[in-house]
Amino acid sequence: MELPIRLSKDSREPIYHQIENQLKALIAGGHLPADTPLPSIRALAKDLETSVITIRRAYQDLESQGFIRTTQGKGTFVAEIDQSLKQQVKVSSVYQSMEKAVAIARNYDYTYPQIENIFQEVLEAHKREGK
């Protein structure tokens, strides 16, 4: 199984954290339901062209937070997580993305009203496209 994970080498966010956050979003968003098998650490490291240590850290963090479970000799699977945790991850993910967008806009010297206008344009475009 190939996971739709996109890594940014230019980001200040550590690679393991990018992987962890994207897997959380896939799980919380229902794209990876409970009991879905995940790639082995080695296979995912190869797919993402990163080290086994990086993937192991992301998997360990996800397991300690209850998002995945590892069964010796069988593999790693998506864990059953409750609805409140899913909701918390969704809100946090969207909030962080919007914070990044505002920070980028401010770095380009956009004013807050200009940022609001851009947000409204993007929102209207999505509505028109039925996204």
DAQUI-V859347 format. One record per residue. N is the residue number from 1. D_LAST is the distance of its C-alpha to the last C-alpha in whole Angstrom. Layout:
n: [N:N]
d_last: [D_LAST:D_LAST]
This chain:
n: [1:2:3:4:5:6:7:8:9:10:11:12:13:14:15:16:17:18:19:20:21:22:23:24:25:26:27:28:29:30:31:32:33:34:35:36:37:38:39:40:41:42:43:44:45:46:47:48:49:50:51:52:53:54:55:56:57:58:59:60:61:62:63:64:65:66:67:68:69:70:71:72:73:74:75:76:77:78:79:80:81:82:83:84:85:86:87:88:89:90:91:92:93:94:95:96:97:98:99:100:101:102:103:104:105:106:107:108:109:110:111:112:113:114:115:116:117:118:119:120:121:122:123:124:125:126:127:128:129:130:131]
d_last: [26:24:22:19:21:21:24:25:29:28:27:30:28:30:29:30:28:25:25:26:23:20:22:22:18:18:20:19:15:17:17:20:22:26:28:26:29:28:30:33:34:35:33:30:32:33:29:28:31:33:36:36:37:34:32:35:34:30:31:34:32:29:32:34:31:31:27:29:33:35:38:41:41:38:35:32:30:27:29:28:26:26:23:25:25:21:20:22:21:17:18:21:18:16:19:20:18:18:21:21:19:22:25:24:23:27:28:28:29:26:27:25:25:23:21:20:19:17:15:15:14:11:10:10:9:5:6:8:6:4:0]
